[in-house]
C-alpha cells in the first residue's frame, strides 16, 4: 500500500511532515494575488515526471504554462514510465524536453508551483526567483497533499497515482487562476 500510494516510506513521512510546515507558515510559500497570475510554472527536481506532466495536462486544459527542474539537464526527455502513465491518462508526454532552473526565464505574472516544501525553500533561496510567488501544487489536489513524492524510478503504480493526483488538480487551477487561461 505504501509503495502504490506514497512511493516509499520516506514519501509518507515527508507528506506527514509537510502538513505542519504548511499550517505553521514554514513552507516558504509566497502567496500571489490570484488576479495577477498570468502563467503557471511547474517545478520539480528533474522536470521529467511531475512538473513535465503538470505542464502537459495544464496546457491541454487551456492554461498558459511552463515548467523546469531544480537539478536537471536542459533538453532531456521525459522519463519513459512517466510517458506511459501519461498516455494512460490521455496525455502525450513524448515531446517534452526538460528545462533546468538556470535556463528558466521568469515573466511578470508567473506563479511557481512546486511539488515539495523543500523545493519551495530552494526557490526562495535563489536570488533570481526569491520574489516570485510560489506555492505547493498539492494544495489543489483532493485531498490536499502538500508533498507529491518524486515517482522517478519507483513503482509503476505510484507513478500512475502521482500523475493522476496532478491531473485531478488541474481543473482547480483553472478555476483558481482565470488570468492564466490562454485566450
Secondary structure, 3 states (H helix, E strand, C coil): CHHHHHCCHHHHHHHHHHHHHHHCCCCCCECCCHHHCCEEEEEECCCCCHHHHHHHHHHHCCECEEEEECCCCCCCECCHHHHHHHHHCCCCCCCCECCEHHHCCCCCCEEEEECCHHHHHHHHHCCCCCCCEEEEHHHHCCCCCCCCCCCCCCCHHHHHHHHHHHHHHHHHHHHHCHHHECC
